[in-house]
Amino acid sequence: MPRYAIKVFYLGEKYHGFSIQPNARTVEGELVRALIEGEYIKNRKSARINYASRTDRGVNALSQVVAFNSSKPPILMHINSLLPPDIIVWALASVKDNFNARREALLRHYRYVLVSQSSLDLNAMREVSGLFLGVHDFRSFSADKKEVIRRIDSIKVTKRFSNVYYLDFIGPSFGRRMILRITSALIGVGQRLLKPSDVELALKGKRRLQLKPVPAEGLILYDMKYPPNIKFTVDRKALSLLKRRLENRLLTLMLKTEVSKCMLHSLSAFKY
């Protein structure tokens, strides 16, 4: 039976993570339901579904990759018509029968979007980010208690606007909540609450940092890199749909932001 891989966008705020869980709404659960309704698969097991990254509750994705067997070629806009508006499939590849979206990924690119109420020392954050590069045991920066040997190839900290920063992480794989905890540490350094030596000791397993958690909703599975023989074709209609949905979401959020600003400003006129 032919095998396919699709690229999936989703907003994670309404889901209990990507992977199917009993009695919980998940992104994978919605995808499986849509594929069954569209008669692309009979069930999850026979379709041999696998995926690139098991994102946690609240985490978003621009390029999650999901592979499955199907007796007929997937029509992406048909699948999108069966999905909730916050999940969109937008690219398709034909792959070999034994393709595994997780194992065959060469690199994963995550981006954390940080909105900070206080100013951050960007140079200090960039300097300390270098400590995480290479191969380390990241158990002090992971939800896993056992050994977490991972390699990070790149961490880039960029200031986008006055209080908005992008933190880009690239590596073959990451441990559970690892990026969120490293982000917390970098924020601590940027706020001068942590010293580089604190981070160094934590990486060596000699200190457990008390890190303030950052919201998972700021994290995006931004991109996946596969061998050159895996070629995705972007569906233009699906991409246009994705752009429209994001533009509409942005307008809605802007309206809510301005309403909140208006009410907050009005409070200053009240006398107590």
N, C-alpha and C positions, 0 to 999 in steps of 0.2 A: 504494500500500500504506500502511496506517495507520502512524503513527510515535508512539513512546512515550518518555517519560523516567522513570527510576526513581531513587529515592534509595537509596544503598547505605552500610551500615555495614561496616567491617572493622577487624581488628587486623592491623597490618602486620608484626609481628615475625617471622612465618614466610614472608614473601614478599619477592621481589626487586623491590619497588616495585609500582605499579599496572599500568603498561603492559606489554603482551605483549613477551617477549624470548625469543630462541631458547635452548633448553636451560635454562630457568630457570622456577621456579614464581612466577607473578604473580597478582594479584587479577583483572585483566582476563581472563587465561587461564582462570581458574576460572569466571568469569561467562559467557564465551563457550561453554565446555564445557557448562554447565548449560542455557543457552538453546538450544543445539543438541540436547541430550538431551531437553529438554522440548518440542522441535519448534516453538519460537517463531521460530527463525531457521535458515537453511541453512548459512550461514557468515558470518564477520565482515564480509567485503567487501560482499556483497549486502545485509546488514542496515544498512550505512552507520553503523556504530557510532562514536560519539565520546563524549568525556567531559569533565568540567569541569576537572579538575586532574590532572596527571601526578605523583602523589606518589612520593617516593623510597622506597628500601628502609627498612623499619622504621616509616614514618609511618602513623598511623591515620586513620580517617575516620568521622565520624558522618553526614555528609551529602554524600558524593560523588554526583555526578549523571551518569548514563549514558543516552545516547539511542540508539535503534535502531528499525528498521522491523520490523514483525511482521504476519503475515497474520491472527493471532488475538490477542485481548486477553490480556496477561500476567496470570496468576494468581500473586500474589506468594508465597503459602505453598507452591504447587507448585514454584516456582523455588527457594525456601529448602530444600525437601526434597532438592534436587539439589546443594546447595552445602555446602562445609565449614562446621562450626559457628562459625567466626570470620568468616564473611561472611553478612550478612543484608540482603535488600532489604525496605524497609518503607513506601515511598510511591510513588505512581504518578500520572503526568500524561499526558494526550493532548496532543500538540504538533503544530505545523504541519510540513509535509513537509520544509522546509529548516531546521528547528531544529538549531542547533549548541550543544551544552552548554557549550563553552568560550567561544566568541565572544559568546554572548548573556548570559553572566553579568555582572551589574552590579557585584557586590562579592563578595569571598571573605573569610571569617572563619576565621582559624586561631587555635588556642589551644595554648600551650606550658605543660605542667604541669611545674613545677620543684620538685625536692626538694633542698634545700641543707643540707649538713652544717654550714655556718657561717652566722652571722647576716649579713643583707644590709642595706645602707642603702637603705631603700625610697624615701625622699625623693629621694636622688641618682639612683636608677634612673628615677623618674618624671620628674625634671627633664631628664635626658639623653634620655629617650624622645621628648621634644618636638623634638629636633634632627632626628629621622628623618621627621617629618611633612611632607607636601607632596611636590613632585616633585624627585627627585634622580637622579644617576647612582650607582647602588648597586654598581658593579663591585667596590669594595673589600669589600663584604659579600655577595658572590655567588661561586658556583663558575664563573661565566662570566667570561672575560677581556676580552670586548668590552664596549661600552657597554651598561649596564643601566638604562635610564630607566624608573622606576616611580613611582607615587604611593601614598603611605600616608596614609590618612585618620585612622586612630586606632591608638594603642598604649596599652593599659591594663594597669598592673601592680597586682595585687591579692594581698594576703597572706591565704591561706585558713586555715592553721593555723600552729603555731609554726615549722615548717620547710618549709611547702608554699606555693608561689606560683603564680598563674595569670598568664600574659602573653598578652593578647589583641591580635591584629593584624587590622586591617580595611583592605582596599584592593581596587582592581580586579584586580590581578594581582601576582605576586611572582616574582623570579628564582630560579634553582636554589640551594637551600640558603641562601637569603637570610634567611629567618626564623631559622634555626638560628644563623647568624653574628651577626645583630643581637642575638639572645638571649644569645650568648656575650659580646658587648660590654657588654650591660646588666648581666650578672652580674659582669664585670670591674669595672664602675663601682660596683656594689653592694658588692663586696669591697674597694674602694678600691685596686685594682690599676691601674685606668685613670682618667684625668681627663677631664672633659668636653671639654677642648681636644684630647685624643687622638682622640676620636670625631669632632670637628669637622674635624680635619685629614684623617682617613680619608675622610669624606664628600666633601671637596674633592679627593680623589685625591692628596693630598700625603704620605700615610703609609699603609703597609700594616700593620694591627695583627696581632700574633701572638696569635691567639685560641685558647683551649682549646675544642675541639669539645664540643658538648652532644649527648647521645644522641638520635637521630631518634625513638626510641620514645616520647619525651615530647610529640611534636607530633601534634595532631589537626586534620584538616580539619573544622572545627566546623559551618560553615553556608555556604550559598550564597544570594545574592539575585538574583532574576530579575525581569523586568518583570511587572506585575500580571496580565497575561493568561496567565501560566504558573501554573496552579493544581494543586498536588499534593494528592492524597487519601491520607491515612494509613490503612494497613491495620491495624486494631486487633489482629488475631491476630498479625500480623508484629511489631507494636510490643511486644506482650506477650511474644512469643518473645525479642525482643532484650533486654527487661528481665530475663527469667529467666536468659538466658545470661550477662549481665553480673553479676547477683547471684551466680550459681554461681561465676563466675570470681573475684569478690571474696572469697567464702568460701575458695576454694582458696588464693588469695594470702595471705589472713589466716592460714590454717593454716601455710603455709610460713614466713611472717614470724615467727609465734610459736615454731615449731620452731627457727629460726635464733637467736632471742632466748634461748631456753632453753639451747641449746648454748653460745652466747657467754657467758651468765651462769655456766654451769657451769665454764667455763675458768678463772674467777677463783679457784676453789677448788683448782686444781691447784698443786702445789709444784714448782718447777724447781730 
